[in-house]
Structure formats: C-alpha cells, structure tokens
Amino acid sequence: MPQTTVASQVEAALARSGGTVTSFLERLTREPIDADVLGRRSARWQGTFELPVDQGTSLLHRAVFLTGRRTGRRYVYAESTLIAQRLPLSVRSRLESTAEPIGRVLEDHGLRLERQPIDGRPVPGRTGSIVPEEVAVSVYSRRYRMVIDGDVVMLVAEWFLDELFKTLPSPTR
C-alpha cells in the first residue's frame, strides 16, 4: 500500500479517536500501553520559536517508545519537550521519575489538552536522544504544541510505526 494512503489511514483514525495517543493506542490494540523511556534529561531553553518561553526556562526532554505491555510491540516513537514550571508538580514528578505515558498521566490528573499542529515534518533527535532505526520507516509523523488551560506546556513529535498500521481496521486487508 502506498505510504500516503497509510499515513492518511493513521491520520484519520487519530482524528476520529479524540483524547490522548495513549488512550487511542489502548483502545485500538486492546492492551495496556507503557512508555519505554529511551532518554530523559533536564535542559534550559536555548531558543526555538515552537515554545513560547523565556530564555533559561527549565525544560524536560523525554524520548519514548509507546509499547504494548503484553505483546512488546512498539507502536509509536515520541519525543517531548515539557515546560516544567507550567505543569502541576504531581504531573511533573511522575513524568520525571516513571515510565508512564504522558497521556495517561494527564488523564489521571483530569487535565484537558488541546493540540496546536505545527507545519512540517518532525526532525528526530531534537531531545538529544539517539534515534531508533524504526523511526526511519514510520508510516506517519506529526508535531504539535500541547496546550492546557490556554498555556503551551510541551512540544511533541510523534512517529507512528508499522506495528500500529498492522492493527488498524481496514476493509482492504
């Protein structure tokens, strides 16, 4: 199947789902999703138009695979840059110290999010992590700002991997 058709299917499924990517994956795959943390580090803002913050603001970079707990299948590779002080302390603490997916943490805290899409393809490795080989053959990618209560709280880039495409319901398969 052509790559553009695959990307369209993934994009349409995400649009229909609403909610977080974690909850989308759990409904689709019928298994709990865990975040396999590949990298997590604190940094200071060094100037990017994508995050409206002041020079020197504390950030948390995180790179993960969203993986099926039972099957071990990797569905999504994600890189996130979080503006630490704009998140509730309990959220920040869980994201700094656990391997829980961001979506689950936000839902557990009752935080409603809005996505502001950013044009263009995401560039992997911006969080300083080594980029896994699977990213090169992702079926769909996107990047966006995550907004909670009117404040941009993080920048997210996601690469949806072939394992996800295999789970999408399709009349052509």
NUNU-224500 format. One line per 4 residues: number of its first residue (from 1); their letters; for each residue y, z, x of N, C-alpha, C. Coordinates in nm, 2 decimals, padded with zeros to 4 digits, always signed. Layout:
% residues N
NUM) A) Y,Z,X,Y,Z,X,Y,Z,X; ...
% end
This chain:
% residues 173
1) MPQT) -00.12,+00.00,+00.09,+00.00,+00.00,+00.00,+00.12,+00.00,+00.09; +00.22,-00.08,+00.06,+00.34,-00.09,+00.14,+00.41,+00.05,+00.15; +00.47,+00.08,+00.27,+00.54,+00.20,+00.29,+00.65,+00.23,+00.19; +00.73,+00.13,+00.15,+00.83,+00.15,+00.05,+00.78,+00.20,-00.08
5) TVAS) +00.66,+00.15,-00.13,+00.60,+00.19,-00.25,+00.55,+00.33,-00.24; +00.49,+00.37,-00.13,+00.45,+00.51,-00.11,+00.57,+00.60,-00.11; +00.68,+00.57,-00.04,+00.80,+00.65,-00.04,+00.85,+00.67,-00.18; +00.85,+00.56,-00.26,+00.90,+00.56,-00.40,+00.82,+00.66,-00.48
9) QVEA) +00.69,+00.65,-00.46,+00.60,+00.74,-00.54,+00.63,+00.89,-00.51; +00.64,+00.92,-00.38,+00.67,+01.06,-00.34,+00.80,+01.10,-00.40; +00.90,+01.02,-00.38,+01.04,+01.05,-00.43,+01.04,+01.07,-00.58; +00.97,+00.99,-00.65,+00.96,+01.00,-00.80,+00.89,+01.13,-00.84
13) ALAR) +00.78,+01.16,-00.77,+00.71,+01.29,-00.80,+00.80,+01.41,-00.77; +00.87,+01.41,-00.66,+00.96,+01.52,-00.63,+01.07,+01.53,-00.74; +01.13,+01.42,-00.78,+01.23,+01.42,-00.88,+01.19,+01.48,-01.01; +01.06,+01.45,-01.05,+01.01,+01.50,-01.18,+00.98,+01.65,-01.17
17) SGGT) +00.95,+01.69,-01.05,+00.90,+01.83,-01.04,+01.01,+01.94,-01.05; +01.13,+01.91,-01.00,+01.23,+02.02,-01.00,+01.18,+02.13,-00.92; +01.25,+02.24,-00.90,+01.21,+02.35,-00.83,+01.20,+02.33,-00.68; +01.12,+02.41,-00.61,+01.11,+02.41,-00.47,+01.00,+02.31,-00.42
21) VTSF) +01.00,+02.27,-00.30,+00.90,+02.19,-00.25,+00.77,+02.27,-00.24; +00.78,+02.40,-00.21,+00.66,+02.48,-00.21,+00.59,+02.48,-00.35; +00.67,+02.51,-00.45,+00.60,+02.51,-00.59,+00.55,+02.37,-00.63; +00.62,+02.27,-00.59,+00.58,+02.13,-00.61,+00.44,+02.11,-00.55
25) LERL) +00.43,+02.15,-00.42,+00.30,+02.13,-00.35,+00.19,+02.21,-00.41; +00.22,+02.33,-00.45,+00.11,+02.42,-00.51,+00.06,+02.37,-00.64; +00.15,+02.31,-00.72,+00.11,+02.25,-00.85,+00.03,+02.13,-00.82; +00.07,+02.04,-00.73,+00.01,+01.92,-00.70,-00.13,+01.94,-00.64
29) TREP) -00.14,+02.02,-00.54,-00.26,+02.04,-00.46,-00.36,+02.15,-00.52; -00.30,+02.22,-00.61,-00.38,+02.33,-00.67,-00.44,+02.43,-00.57; -00.35,+02.46,-00.47,-00.39,+02.56,-00.37,-00.26,+02.63,-00.32; -00.27,+02.75,-00.28,-00.15,+02.82,-00.22,-00.11,+02.74,-00.09
33) IDAD) +00.02,+02.74,-00.07,+00.08,+02.67,+00.05,+00.14,+02.78,+00.14; +00.10,+02.77,+00.27,+00.16,+02.85,+00.37,+00.24,+02.77,+00.47; +00.33,+02.84,+00.53,+00.42,+02.78,+00.63,+00.36,+02.81,+00.77; +00.31,+02.71,+00.84,+00.26,+02.73,+00.97,+00.38,+02.71,+01.06
37) VLGR) +00.44,+02.82,+01.11,+00.56,+02.82,+01.19,+00.53,+02.77,+01.33; +00.60,+02.65,+01.36,+00.58,+02.59,+01.49,+00.69,+02.64,+01.59; +00.81,+02.68,+01.53,+00.92,+02.72,+01.61,+01.02,+02.80,+01.52; +01.07,+02.90,+01.58,+01.18,+02.98,+01.51,+01.27,+03.04,+01.62
41) RSAR) +01.40,+03.01,+01.61,+01.49,+03.07,+01.71,+01.63,+03.08,+01.65; +01.70,+03.18,+01.70,+01.83,+03.20,+01.66,+01.92,+03.12,+01.76; +02.04,+03.08,+01.70,+02.13,+03.00,+01.78,+02.27,+03.02,+01.72; +02.37,+02.97,+01.79,+02.51,+02.97,+01.74,+02.54,+02.83,+01.71
45) WQGT) +02.63,+02.81,+01.60,+02.67,+02.68,+01.56,+02.74,+02.61,+01.67; +02.70,+02.48,+01.69,+02.76,+02.41,+01.80,+02.83,+02.28,+01.75; +02.86,+02.28,+01.62,+02.94,+02.17,+01.57,+02.86,+02.06,+01.51; +02.85,+02.06,+01.38,+02.79,+01.95,+01.31,+02.86,+01.94,+01.17
49) FELP) +02.89,+01.82,+01.13,+02.96,+01.81,+01.00,+02.87,+01.84,+00.89; +02.74,+01.85,+00.91,+02.65,+01.88,+00.80,+02.65,+02.02,+00.75; +02.70,+02.11,+00.83,+02.71,+02.25,+00.79,+02.85,+02.30,+00.80; +02.91,+02.34,+00.69,+03.05,+02.38,+00.69,+03.05,+02.53,+00.73
53) VDQG) +03.05,+02.56,+00.86,+03.06,+02.69,+00.91,+03.16,+02.70,+01.03; +03.20,+02.82,+01.06,+03.29,+02.83,+01.18,+03.22,+02.83,+01.31; +03.29,+02.80,+01.41,+03.24,+02.80,+01.55,+03.18,+02.94,+01.58; +03.06,+02.94,+01.64,+03.00,+03.06,+01.68,+02.91,+03.13,+01.57
57) TSLL) +02.91,+03.07,+01.45,+02.83,+03.13,+01.34,+02.68,+03.14,+01.38; +02.62,+03.25,+01.34,+02.48,+03.27,+01.37,+02.39,+03.19,+01.28; +02.30,+03.11,+01.34,+02.20,+03.03,+01.27,+02.06,+03.06,+01.30; +01.97,+03.03,+01.21,+01.83,+03.04,+01.24,+01.77,+02.91,+01.22
61) HRAV) +01.70,+02.86,+01.33,+01.63,+02.73,+01.32,+01.48,+02.76,+01.30; +01.42,+02.68,+01.22,+01.28,+02.70,+01.19,+01.22,+02.57,+01.17; +01.10,+02.55,+01.23,+01.02,+02.43,+01.21,+00.88,+02.47,+01.16; +00.83,+02.41,+01.06,+00.70,+02.45,+01.00,+00.63,+02.33,+00.95
65) FLTG) +00.50,+02.35,+00.94,+00.41,+02.26,+00.85,+00.39,+02.34,+00.72; +00.40,+02.27,+00.61,+00.36,+02.33,+00.48,+00.21,+02.29,+00.47; +00.13,+02.39,+00.47,-00.02,+02.36,+00.48,-00.09,+02.43,+00.37; -00.20,+02.36,+00.32,-00.28,+02.42,+00.22,-00.36,+02.53,+00.28
69) RRTG) -00.36,+02.65,+00.21,-00.43,+02.77,+00.26,-00.58,+02.75,+00.26; -00.64,+02.68,+00.16,-00.79,+02.67,+00.16,-00.83,+02.55,+00.24; -00.76,+02.44,+00.23,-00.81,+02.31,+00.29,-00.76,+02.30,+00.44; -00.65,+02.36,+00.47,-00.59,+02.34,+00.60,-00.51,+02.21,+00.61
73) RRYV) -00.50,+02.14,+00.50,-00.43,+02.01,+00.51,-00.28,+02.03,+00.53; -00.22,+01.95,+00.61,-00.08,+01.95,+00.63,-00.01,+01.85,+00.54; +00.08,+01.90,+00.46,+00.14,+01.81,+00.36,+00.28,+01.77,+00.40; +00.36,+01.87,+00.45,+00.50,+01.84,+00.49,+00.53,+01.91,+00.62
77) YAES) +00.61,+01.84,+00.70,+00.67,+01.90,+00.82,+00.82,+01.92,+00.78; +00.87,+02.04,+00.81,+01.01,+02.06,+00.77,+01.08,+02.13,+00.89; +01.21,+02.10,+00.91,+01.30,+02.16,+01.00,+01.42,+02.21,+00.92; +01.45,+02.34,+00.94,+01.56,+02.40,+00.86,+01.65,+02.47,+00.95
81) TLIA) +01.78,+02.47,+00.92,+01.88,+02.54,+00.99,+01.95,+02.63,+00.89; +01.93,+02.76,+00.90,+01.98,+02.85,+00.80,+02.11,+02.92,+00.85; +02.20,+02.94,+00.76,+02.32,+03.02,+00.79,+02.29,+03.16,+00.76; +02.26,+03.24,+00.86,+02.20,+03.37,+00.84,+02.29,+03.46,+00.75
85) QRLP) +02.42,+03.47,+00.77,+02.50,+03.56,+00.70,+02.52,+03.52,+00.56; +02.49,+03.40,+00.52,+02.51,+03.36,+00.38,+02.38,+03.39,+00.29; +02.28,+03.44,+00.35,+02.16,+03.47,+00.28,+02.15,+03.63,+00.26; +02.09,+03.67,+00.15,+02.07,+03.81,+00.13,+01.98,+03.86,+00.25
89) LSVR) +02.01,+03.99,+00.29,+01.94,+04.04,+00.41,+01.79,+04.04,+00.39; +01.74,+04.07,+00.27,+01.59,+04.07,+00.24,+01.53,+03.93,+00.26; +01.61,+03.82,+00.22,+01.56,+03.69,+00.24,+01.56,+03.65,+00.39; +01.67,+03.68,+00.45,+01.68,+03.65,+00.60,+01.57,+03.72,+00.68
93) SRLE) +01.54,+03.85,+00.64,+01.44,+03.93,+00.71,+01.30,+03.86,+00.70; +01.27,+03.82,+00.57,+01.14,+03.76,+00.55,+01.13,+03.63,+00.63; +01.23,+03.55,+00.63,+01.23,+03.42,+00.70,+01.22,+03.44,+00.85; +01.28,+03.54,+00.90,+01.28,+03.57,+01.04,+01.15,+03.63,+01.09
97) STAE) +01.08,+03.69,+01.00,+00.96,+03.77,+01.05,+00.83,+03.73,+00.99; +00.83,+03.64,+00.89,+00.70,+03.60,+00.83,+00.68,+03.45,+00.84; +00.56,+03.41,+00.79,+00.53,+03.27,+00.79,+00.54,+03.21,+00.65; +00.61,+03.28,+00.56,+00.62,+03.23,+00.42,+00.71,+03.11,+00.41
101) PIGR) +00.67,+03.02,+00.32,+00.76,+02.90,+00.30,+00.90,+02.95,+00.24; +01.00,+02.88,+00.28,+01.14,+02.91,+00.23,+01.14,+02.91,+00.08; +01.08,+02.81,+00.02,+01.08,+02.80,-00.13,+01.02,+02.92,-00.20; +00.91,+02.98,-00.15,+00.85,+03.10,-00.21,+00.95,+03.22,-00.19
105) VLED) +01.01,+03.23,-00.08,+01.10,+03.34,-00.05,+01.22,+03.34,-00.15; +01.27,+03.22,-00.16,+01.39,+03.20,-00.25,+01.35,+03.23,-00.40; +01.24,+03.18,-00.44,+01.19,+03.21,-00.58,+01.16,+03.35,-00.60; +01.10,+03.42,-00.50,+01.07,+03.56,-00.52,+01.19,+03.65,-00.53
109) HGLR) +01.30,+03.60,-00.48,+01.43,+03.67,-00.49,+01.51,+03.62,-00.61; +01.46,+03.53,-00.69,+01.53,+03.48,-00.80,+01.65,+03.40,-00.77; +01.66,+03.34,-00.66,+01.77,+03.26,-00.62,+01.75,+03.12,-00.67; +01.85,+03.07,-00.73,+01.85,+02.93,-00.78,+01.92,+02.84,-00.68
113) LERQ) +01.86,+02.73,-00.65,+01.91,+02.65,-00.55,+01.95,+02.51,-00.60; +02.04,+02.45,-00.53,+02.09,+02.31,-00.56,+02.07,+02.24,-00.43; +02.03,+02.11,-00.44,+02.02,+02.03,-00.32,+02.14,+01.93,-00.32; +02.20,+01.92,-00.20,+02.30,+01.81,-00.18,+02.25,+01.71,-00.08
117) PIDG) +02.20,+01.60,-00.13,+02.14,+01.50,-00.04,+02.24,+01.46,+00.07; +02.19,+01.43,+00.19,+02.26,+01.37,+00.30,+02.21,+01.24,+00.33; +02.29,+01.14,+00.33,+02.25,+01.00,+00.35,+02.19,+00.99,+00.49; +02.10,+00.89,+00.50,+02.04,+00.86,+00.63,+01.91,+00.93,+00.65
121) RPVP) +01.83,+00.88,+00.74,+01.70,+00.94,+00.77,+01.72,+01.06,+00.86; +01.64,+01.16,+00.84,+01.65,+01.28,+00.93,+01.60,+01.24,+01.07; +01.65,+01.31,+01.17,+01.60,+01.30,+01.31,+01.52,+01.42,+01.34; +01.39,+01.41,+01.37,+01.32,+01.52,+01.40,+01.35,+01.58,+01.54
125) GRTG) +01.33,+01.71,+01.56,+01.36,+01.78,+01.68,+01.49,+01.84,+01.69; +01.58,+01.83,+01.59,+01.71,+01.89,+01.60,+01.71,+02.04,+01.60; +01.60,+02.11,+01.56,+01.59,+02.25,+01.57,+01.55,+02.30,+01.71; +01.52,+02.21,+01.79,+01.47,+02.24,+01.93,+01.32,+02.25,+01.94
129) SIVP) +01.25,+02.23,+01.84,+01.10,+02.23,+01.84,+01.04,+02.10,+01.89; +00.93,+02.11,+01.94,+00.85,+01.99,+01.98,+00.80,+01.93,+01.85; +00.83,+01.80,+01.84,+00.80,+01.72,+01.71,+00.65,+01.68,+01.71; +00.57,+01.72,+01.61,+00.43,+01.69,+01.60,+00.42,+01.54,+01.58
133) EEVA) +00.30,+01.49,+01.62,+00.28,+01.34,+01.61,+00.27,+01.29,+01.47; +00.23,+01.38,+01.37,+00.22,+01.33,+01.23,+00.35,+01.29,+01.18; +00.46,+01.34,+01.23,+00.59,+01.30,+01.18,+00.62,+01.15,+01.19; +00.57,+01.09,+01.30,+00.60,+00.95,+01.32,+00.54,+00.86,+01.21
137) VSVY) +00.44,+00.91,+01.14,+00.38,+00.83,+01.04,+00.39,+00.89,+00.90; +00.50,+00.96,+00.88,+00.53,+01.02,+00.75,+00.55,+00.91,+00.65; +00.52,+00.95,+00.52,+00.53,+00.85,+00.41,+00.67,+00.85,+00.35; +00.74,+00.96,+00.37,+00.87,+00.97,+00.31,+00.94,+01.08,+00.38
141) SRRY) +01.07,+01.07,+00.40,+01.15,+01.18,+00.46,+01.29,+01.19,+00.39; +01.35,+01.30,+00.40,+01.48,+01.32,+00.34,+01.55,+01.44,+00.41; +01.68,+01.45,+00.39,+01.75,+01.57,+00.43,+01.86,+01.60,+00.33; +01.89,+01.73,+00.33,+01.98,+01.78,+00.23,+02.04,+01.92,+00.27
145) RMVI) +02.15,+01.95,+00.21,+02.20,+02.09,+00.22,+02.15,+02.16,+00.10; +02.11,+02.29,+00.13,+02.07,+02.37,+00.02,+02.19,+02.47,-00.02; +02.22,+02.47,-00.14,+02.34,+02.55,-00.19,+02.29,+02.65,-00.29; +02.33,+02.77,-00.27,+02.30,+02.89,-00.36,+02.44,+02.95,-00.40
149) DGDV) +02.46,+02.96,-00.53,+02.58,+03.01,-00.58,+02.71,+02.95,-00.52; +02.70,+02.82,-00.50,+02.82,+02.75,-00.45,+02.84,+02.75,-00.30; +02.75,+02.82,-00.23,+02.76,+02.82,-00.08,+02.65,+02.75,-00.02; +02.69,+02.66,+00.08,+02.58,+02.60,+00.16,+02.52,+02.71,+00.24
153) VMLV) +02.38,+02.72,+00.23,+02.31,+02.82,+00.31,+02.22,+02.77,+00.41; +02.18,+02.64,+00.40,+02.10,+02.58,+00.50,+02.10,+02.43,+00.49; +02.05,+02.37,+00.60,+02.03,+02.23,+00.62,+01.88,+02.21,+00.63; +01.82,+02.12,+00.56,+01.68,+02.10,+00.56,+01.65,+01.95,+00.58
157) AEWF) +01.55,+01.93,+00.66,+01.50,+01.79,+00.68,+01.35,+01.80,+00.66; +01.29,+01.71,+00.58,+01.15,+01.71,+00.54,+01.09,+01.58,+00.56; +00.96,+01.58,+00.61,+00.88,+01.46,+00.63,+00.75,+01.49,+00.56; +00.73,+01.40,+00.46,+00.61,+01.42,+00.37,+00.50,+01.33,+00.43
161) LDEL) +00.39,+01.40,+00.46,+00.28,+01.34,+00.54,+00.18,+01.27,+00.45; +00.10,+01.19,+00.52,+00.00,+01.11,+00.45,-00.10,+01.20,+00.36; -00.13,+01.32,+00.40,-00.22,+01.40,+00.32,-00.16,+01.43,+00.18; -00.02,+01.43,+00.17,+00.04,+01.45,+00.04,+00.02,+01.33,-00.05
165) FKTL) +00.04,+01.21,+00.01,+00.02,+01.09,-00.06,-00.12,+01.08,-00.12; -00.22,+01.12,-00.05,-00.35,+01.12,-00.09,-00.38,+01.20,-00.22; -00.29,+01.30,-00.24,-00.31,+01.39,-00.36,-00.23,+01.35,-00.48; -00.14,+01.25,-00.46,-00.05,+01.21,-00.57,-00.14,+01.13,-00.68
169) PSPT) -00.12,+01.16,-00.80,-00.19,+01.09,-00.90,-00.14,+00.94,-00.91; -00.22,+00.85,-00.91,-00.18,+00.71,-00.91,-00.27,+00.62,-00.99; -00.22,+00.54,-01.08,-00.31,+00.45,-01.16,-00.37,+00.34,-01.07; -00.31,+00.32,-00.95,-00.36,+00.21,-00.87,-00.48,+00.26,-00.77
173) R) -00.51,+00.39,-00.77,-00.62,+00.44,-00.69,-00.73,+00.48,-00.77
% end
